[in-house]
Amino acid sequence: METNFIGTIHLSNNETLSKYEFCKIVAKFFEYSDNKIKRGSIKDVNLKARRPLNTTLSNKLSTKILNTKLITLKEYLNEYET
């Protein structure tokens, strides 16, 4: 693949997942118990600096530059398994 792009490309998948959802999927894949994974919110933590509630990453630029469709986390884990 050839491109004139110079810089850093941040990759993400095509689905929006919370950290909670991400951990649940990974735990299930590796057959770990998920009973210690708890749902939470940044609003419940007393941090010195404010943090955004939505920290999702758009993959529009990377998809365009790489000219490819990025797969979901579950698709990646299924490929990893084989």
Buried (B, 14 or more C-beta within 10 A) or exposed (E): EEEEEEEEEEEBBEBEBBEBBBBBBBBEBEEEEEEEBEEEEEEEEEEEEEEEEEEEEEBEEBBEBBEEEBBEBEEEBEEEEE
